[in-house]
Amino acid sequence: MNIAEGCGRNSDKDFAHFLDIALGSAHELEYCGLLGADLGFIKKENIDPLNSRVNEVKAKLINLIKAIRKQGSPL
């Protein structure tokens, strides 16, 4: 939802800000899974596929943020 909200903004700087927020949310999701496993609410083997996908999303977000910031920087 942060990505969608950022798309509606008027500048690349604003969009990158919302991508940063989305990245933070991905970190939170990863932590919640680990915490749930540590507390015994979720089986460890169920967390590994989730973390794998979350890490893919985080890598894509980081690359997108870098590309947008590079595009906006003066040459």
N, C-alpha and C positions, 0 to 999 in steps of 0.2 A: 504494500500500500504506500510505503514511503517513496518507492520508485515512481509509482503512478502520480503521486502528488508532486514530486519533483519535475516530472515531465510537463506539468502545467505551469511551471514557473517561467519567468521571462528571460532568464540568463543562464548560461552554462555554470556560472559560479553558484547560483541557487540550486541548480540541478545536482551539482557535485555535492553540495551540502546535504541534500536529501539522500543521495547515495551513501554518504558517510553514515547517516542515521540508519539506513538499511543494513549496512555492514555491522554496525553496533547491534542491531536486532538479531543478525545471524550469529554473532558471538553469544548473545543471550540465549538463543535457542540451543546452541551447542552446550553451553553451561547447564541449562535446565535438564538436558538429557543426561549429562554426566551426574548431576546432583540426584536425579531420579533413580539412576542406577546405584549410586552410593547409598541412597536411603532404602533401597530394596523395592522400589515401586516398579521398576522396569528391569528386565533381564539385560545383562551386559551384551549378549549377542544381538539384541534388538537395537542397541545404541550404535553399534559399529556401522551398519548401513546408513543410518541417519547422519552420523558424523561425516561419513564419506561424501554424501550429497551436500551437506552444509558446507564442507570445505570446498567443493566444486563451485558452489554459488559464491562463497567468499572470494575465491580466486578470480571469478568473472567480474564481480563487483570491483575488486581492486584494480583490475586491468581497465575497466570502463572509467573509473575515477581518474586513473593516471592519464588515459587518452583524452578525456575532457579537459583536465587541467593543462595538459601539454598543448592542446589545441588553443586554449585561451591565453597562453603565455606569449609575451612579445618575442619576436625572433631576433 
